[in-house]
Amino acid sequence: MCSKVSLRSDFPWAACIASMAGLLGIAWISVYYVTGGSFPIPAWEKWNLVAGISLIVTSLVIASRQK
């Protein structure tokens, strides 16, 4: 007999983590554009956008698994 595995999370801190990851992602991209690519990590160049978008996607994944 197979048992059901729930993919949903009921951690009380998950909403806070999702909010912070989303805000950090938006801030990361904003700082990248405002500084002309010289900050947060200049060596990453356009990969800074990938880092910011990844944080935003992570926040959406965490938020979608909340009950």
N, CA, C and O atoms as CSV, one atom per row, in Angstrom:
chain,resi,resn,atom,element,x,y,z
A,1,MET,N,N,0.842,-1.170,0.000
A,1,MET,CA,C,0.000,0.000,0.000
A,1,MET,C,C,0.895,1.243,0.000
A,1,MET,O,O,1.832,1.340,0.792
A,2,CYS,N,N,0.608,2.166,-0.869
A,2,CYS,CA,C,1.400,3.392,-0.978
A,2,CYS,C,C,0.812,4.465,-0.085
A,2,CYS,O,O,-0.404,4.630,0.007
A,3,SER,N,N,1.692,5.181,0.563
A,3,SER,CA,C,1.214,6.300,1.373
A,3,SER,C,C,1.328,7.594,0.576
A,3,SER,O,O,2.209,7.751,-0.269
A,4,LYS,N,N,0.427,8.502,0.865
A,4,LYS,CA,C,0.442,9.780,0.161
A,4,LYS,C,C,1.552,10.657,0.721
A,4,LYS,O,O,1.744,10.748,1.933
A,5,VAL,N,N,2.261,11.285,-0.167
A,5,VAL,CA,C,3.300,12.228,0.226
A,5,VAL,C,C,2.807,13.618,-0.130
A,5,VAL,O,O,2.497,13.906,-1.286
A,6,SER,N,N,2.741,14.463,0.864
A,6,SER,CA,C,2.257,15.816,0.637
A,6,SER,C,C,3.413,16.721,0.222
A,6,SER,O,O,4.464,16.746,0.862
A,7,LEU,N,N,3.196,17.462,-0.861
A,7,LEU,CA,C,4.205,18.412,-1.310
A,7,LEU,C,C,3.973,19.787,-0.716
A,7,LEU,O,O,4.769,20.703,-0.925
A,8,ARG,N,N,2.888,19.933,0.020
A,8,ARG,CA,C,2.569,21.229,0.598
A,8,ARG,C,C,3.287,21.388,1.933
A,8,ARG,O,O,3.564,20.416,2.635
A,9,SER,N,N,3.574,22.626,2.253
A,9,SER,CA,C,4.298,22.937,3.475
A,9,SER,C,C,3.388,23.681,4.439
A,9,SER,O,O,2.529,24.455,4.017
A,10,ASP,N,N,3.573,23.451,5.715
A,10,ASP,CA,C,2.803,24.207,6.692
A,10,ASP,C,C,3.734,24.862,7.715
A,10,ASP,O,O,3.366,25.056,8.873
A,11,PHE,N,N,4.943,25.196,7.265
A,11,PHE,CA,C,5.878,25.862,8.153
A,11,PHE,C,C,5.452,27.310,8.338
A,11,PHE,O,O,5.179,27.998,7.354
A,12,PRO,N,N,5.390,27.785,9.570
A,12,PRO,CA,C,4.924,29.159,9.803
A,12,PRO,C,C,5.885,30.217,9.274
A,12,PRO,O,O,5.469,31.343,8.999
A,13,TRP,N,N,7.144,29.879,9.128
A,13,TRP,CA,C,8.138,30.846,8.660
A,13,TRP,C,C,8.279,30.871,7.146
A,13,TRP,O,O,9.012,31.705,6.614
A,14,ALA,N,N,7.607,29.992,6.452
A,14,ALA,CA,C,7.752,29.918,4.995
A,14,ALA,C,C,7.237,31.179,4.308
A,14,ALA,O,O,7.816,31.607,3.309
A,15,ALA,N,N,6.183,31.775,4.807
A,15,ALA,CA,C,5.666,33.003,4.199
A,15,ALA,C,C,6.671,34.139,4.345
A,15,ALA,O,O,6.840,34.943,3.428
A,16,CYS,N,N,7.325,34.206,5.473
A,16,CYS,CA,C,8.346,35.233,5.695
A,16,CYS,C,C,9.535,35.016,4.764
A,16,CYS,O,O,10.055,35.975,4.194
A,17,ILE,N,N,9.964,33.784,4.604
A,17,ILE,CA,C,11.081,33.462,3.718
A,17,ILE,C,C,10.713,33.789,2.268
A,17,ILE,O,O,11.529,34.332,1.524
A,18,ALA,N,N,9.500,33.462,1.877
A,18,ALA,CA,C,9.050,33.753,0.512
A,18,ALA,C,C,9.029,35.261,0.263
A,18,ALA,O,O,9.471,35.724,-0.789
A,19,SER,N,N,8.521,36.018,1.219
A,19,SER,CA,C,8.478,37.471,1.067
A,19,SER,C,C,9.871,38.063,0.980
A,19,SER,O,O,10.133,38.923,0.140
A,20,MET,N,N,10.756,37.611,1.836
A,20,MET,CA,C,12.119,38.151,1.849
A,20,MET,C,C,12.872,37.781,0.567
A,20,MET,O,O,13.610,38.607,0.030
A,21,ALA,N,N,12.696,36.559,0.075
A,21,ALA,CA,C,13.370,36.154,-1.164
A,21,ALA,C,C,12.863,36.983,-2.346
A,21,ALA,O,O,13.649,37.379,-3.206
A,22,GLY,N,N,11.573,37.242,-2.391
A,22,GLY,CA,C,11.016,38.052,-3.471
A,22,GLY,C,C,11.516,39.486,-3.426
A,22,GLY,O,O,11.894,40.051,-4.452
A,23,LEU,N,N,11.516,40.071,-2.239
A,23,LEU,CA,C,12.003,41.444,-2.098
A,23,LEU,C,C,13.499,41.537,-2.390
A,23,LEU,O,O,13.954,42.506,-2.999
A,24,LEU,N,N,14.256,40.542,-1.963
A,24,LEU,CA,C,15.692,40.526,-2.247
A,24,LEU,C,C,15.951,40.408,-3.750
A,24,LEU,O,O,16.867,41.041,-4.275
A,25,GLY,N,N,15.154,39.606,-4.434
A,25,GLY,CA,C,15.297,39.464,-5.881
A,25,GLY,C,C,15.009,40.759,-6.613
A,25,GLY,O,O,15.730,41.134,-7.537
A,26,ILE,N,N,13.944,41.446,-6.194
A,26,ILE,CA,C,13.605,42.738,-6.808
A,26,ILE,C,C,14.698,43.762,-6.512
A,26,ILE,O,O,15.089,44.530,-7.391
A,27,ALA,N,N,15.189,43.771,-5.275
A,27,ALA,CA,C,16.251,44.702,-4.909
A,27,ALA,C,C,17.529,44.406,-5.689
A,27,ALA,O,O,18.218,45.329,-6.123
A,28,TRP,N,N,17.849,43.119,-5.869
A,28,TRP,CA,C,19.053,42.711,-6.599
A,28,TRP,C,C,19.020,43.253,-8.028
A,28,TRP,O,O,19.990,43.840,-8.507
A,29,ILE,N,N,17.894,43.046,-8.693
A,29,ILE,CA,C,17.757,43.518,-10.078
A,29,ILE,C,C,17.758,45.046,-10.131
A,29,ILE,O,O,18.366,45.632,-11.027
A,30,SER,N,N,17.088,45.690,-9.187
A,30,SER,CA,C,17.042,47.148,-9.164
A,30,SER,C,C,18.427,47.755,-8.968
A,30,SER,O,O,18.806,48.700,-9.660
A,31,VAL,N,N,19.173,47.207,-8.025
A,31,VAL,CA,C,20.527,47.713,-7.771
A,31,VAL,C,C,21.411,47.488,-8.985
A,31,VAL,O,O,22.229,48.343,-9.325
A,32,TYR,N,N,21.255,46.355,-9.635
A,32,TYR,CA,C,22.044,46.070,-10.838
A,32,TYR,C,C,21.795,47.121,-11.916
A,32,TYR,O,O,22.739,47.616,-12.531
A,33,TYR,N,N,20.547,47.455,-12.143
A,33,TYR,CA,C,20.220,48.443,-13.173
A,33,TYR,C,C,20.623,49.858,-12.769
A,33,TYR,O,O,21.143,50.610,-13.594
A,34,VAL,N,N,20.392,50.228,-11.514
A,34,VAL,CA,C,20.694,51.592,-11.063
A,34,VAL,C,C,22.200,51.865,-11.097
A,34,VAL,O,O,22.619,52.970,-11.441
A,35,THR,N,N,23.005,50.876,-10.746
A,35,THR,CA,C,24.458,51.078,-10.721
A,35,THR,C,C,25.113,50.796,-12.067
A,35,THR,O,O,26.337,50.870,-12.182
A,36,GLY,N,N,24.340,50.480,-13.061
A,36,GLY,CA,C,24.905,50.222,-14.386
A,36,GLY,C,C,25.717,48.936,-14.468
A,36,GLY,O,O,26.614,48.823,-15.304
A,37,GLY,N,N,25.415,47.978,-13.621
A,37,GLY,CA,C,26.096,46.685,-13.659
A,37,GLY,C,C,27.353,46.614,-12.822
A,37,GLY,O,O,28.037,45.590,-12.835
A,38,SER,N,N,27.684,47.677,-12.087
A,38,SER,CA,C,28.902,47.657,-11.275
A,38,SER,C,C,28.671,47.107,-9.867
A,38,SER,O,O,29.613,46.997,-9.082
A,39,PHE,N,N,27.457,46.771,-9.555
A,39,PHE,CA,C,27.117,46.220,-8.248
A,39,PHE,C,C,25.890,45.368,-8.413
A,39,PHE,O,O,25.107,45.750,-9.283
A,40,PRO,N,N,25.589,44.329,-7.769
A,40,PRO,CA,C,26.139,43.681,-6.605
A,40,PRO,C,C,27.429,42.888,-6.886
A,40,PRO,O,O,28.361,42.963,-6.086
A,41,ILE,N,N,27.515,42.140,-7.979
A,41,ILE,CA,C,28.728,41.373,-8.271
A,41,ILE,C,C,29.140,41.690,-9.703
A,41,ILE,O,O,28.575,41.129,-10.641
A,42,PRO,N,N,30.111,42.579,-9.889
A,42,PRO,CA,C,30.462,43.023,-11.243
A,42,PRO,C,C,30.951,41.899,-12.160
A,42,PRO,O,O,30.711,41.948,-13.367
A,43,ALA,N,N,31.620,40.905,-11.621
A,43,ALA,CA,C,32.165,39.828,-12.449
A,43,ALA,C,C,31.067,38.970,-13.073
A,43,ALA,O,O,31.304,38.294,-14.074
A,44,TRP,N,N,29.879,38.992,-12.495
A,44,TRP,CA,C,28.778,38.173,-13.017
A,44,TRP,C,C,28.133,38.780,-14.247
A,44,TRP,O,O,27.473,38.072,-15.008
A,45,GLU,N,N,28.310,40.071,-14.456
A,45,GLU,CA,C,27.715,40.795,-15.577
A,45,GLU,C,C,26.217,40.516,-15.671
A,45,GLU,O,O,25.485,40.804,-14.724
A,46,LYS,N,N,25.741,39.964,-16.788
A,46,LYS,CA,C,24.295,39.733,-16.984
A,46,LYS,C,C,23.755,38.609,-16.092
A,46,LYS,O,O,22.541,38.478,-15.936
A,47,TRP,N,N,24.625,37.813,-15.517
A,47,TRP,CA,C,24.166,36.741,-14.638
A,47,TRP,C,C,23.551,37.286,-13.353
A,47,TRP,O,O,22.868,36.557,-12.633
A,48,ASN,N,N,23.787,38.562,-13.062
A,48,ASN,CA,C,23.106,39.184,-11.925
A,48,ASN,C,C,21.596,39.174,-12.115
A,48,ASN,O,O,20.843,39.048,-11.149
A,49,LEU,N,N,21.155,39.309,-13.363
A,49,LEU,CA,C,19.719,39.223,-13.646
A,49,LEU,C,C,19.190,37.822,-13.345
A,49,LEU,O,O,18.092,37.667,-12.809
A,50,VAL,N,N,19.966,36.822,-13.689
A,50,VAL,CA,C,19.557,35.437,-13.415
A,50,VAL,C,C,19.455,35.214,-11.907
A,50,VAL,O,O,18.533,34.545,-11.439
A,51,ALA,N,N,20.395,35.769,-11.151
A,51,ALA,CA,C,20.356,35.632,-9.694
A,51,ALA,C,C,19.103,36.285,-9.121
A,51,ALA,O,O,18.444,35.705,-8.258
A,52,GLY,N,N,18.769,37.480,-9.590
A,52,GLY,CA,C,17.581,38.167,-9.094
A,52,GLY,C,C,16.301,37.450,-9.463
A,52,GLY,O,O,15.400,37.306,-8.636
A,53,ILE,N,N,16.217,36.999,-10.705
A,53,ILE,CA,C,15.022,36.275,-11.148
A,53,ILE,C,C,14.900,34.943,-10.413
A,53,ILE,O,O,13.792,34.507,-10.101
A,54,SER,N,N,16.021,34.302,-10.136
A,54,SER,CA,C,15.995,33.033,-9.391
A,54,SER,C,C,15.435,33.236,-7.987
A,54,SER,O,O,14.684,32.399,-7.488
A,55,LEU,N,N,15.796,34.336,-7.358
A,55,LEU,CA,C,15.242,34.621,-6.029
A,55,LEU,C,C,13.735,34.856,-6.100
A,55,LEU,O,O,12.995,34.411,-5.222
A,56,ILE,N,N,13.286,35.541,-7.125
A,56,ILE,CA,C,11.853,35.785,-7.284
A,56,ILE,C,C,11.101,34.478,-7.537
A,56,ILE,O,O,10.037,34.251,-6.961
A,57,VAL,N,N,11.652,33.623,-8.394
A,57,VAL,CA,C,11.018,32.325,-8.680
A,57,VAL,C,C,11.004,31.458,-7.426
A,57,VAL,O,O,10.023,30.764,-7.159
A,58,THR,N,N,12.087,31.496,-6.660
A,58,THR,CA,C,12.137,30.738,-5.406
A,58,THR,C,C,11.033,31.192,-4.457
A,58,THR,O,O,10.394,30.369,-3.801
A,59,SER,N,N,10.813,32.490,-4.386
A,59,SER,CA,C,9.755,32.981,-3.503
A,59,SER,C,C,8.382,32.515,-3.976
A,59,SER,O,O,7.519,32.194,-3.159
A,60,LEU,N,N,8.177,32.477,-5.283
A,60,LEU,CA,C,6.897,31.999,-5.804
A,60,LEU,C,C,6.688,30.508,-5.531
A,60,LEU,O,O,5.576,30.077,-5.226
A,61,VAL,N,N,7.746,29.738,-5.642
A,61,VAL,CA,C,7.648,28.289,-5.361
A,61,VAL,C,C,7.321,28.067,-3.900
A,61,VAL,O,O,6.450,27.261,-3.573
A,62,ILE,N,N,8.005,28.768,-3.023
A,62,ILE,CA,C,7.750,28.608,-1.585
A,62,ILE,C,C,6.317,29.050,-1.261
A,62,ILE,O,O,5.610,28.380,-0.508
A,63,ALA,N,N,5.903,30.167,-1.831
A,63,ALA,CA,C,4.547,30.673,-1.542
A,63,ALA,C,C,3.467,29.749,-2.080
A,63,ALA,O,O,2.399,29.633,-1.478
A,64,SER,N,N,3.724,29.092,-3.201
A,64,SER,CA,C,2.706,28.215,-3.773
A,64,SER,C,C,2.566,26.912,-2.984
A,64,SER,O,O,1.567,26.207,-3.131
A,65,ARG,N,N,3.520,26.598,-2.181
A,65,ARG,CA,C,3.437,25.366,-1.376
A,65,ARG,C,C,2.847,25.612,0.005
A,65,ARG,O,O,2.723,24.676,0.796
A,66,GLN,N,N,2.485,26.844,0.307
A,66,GLN,CA,C,1.860,27.150,1.578
A,66,GLN,C,C,0.398,26.723,1.593
A,66,GLN,O,O,-0.277,26.748,0.564
A,67,LYS,N,N,-0.073,26.340,2.744
A,67,LYS,CA,C,-1.487,25.966,2.913
A,67,LYS,C,C,-2.309,27.196,3.139
A,67,LYS,O,O,-3.526,27.104,3.304
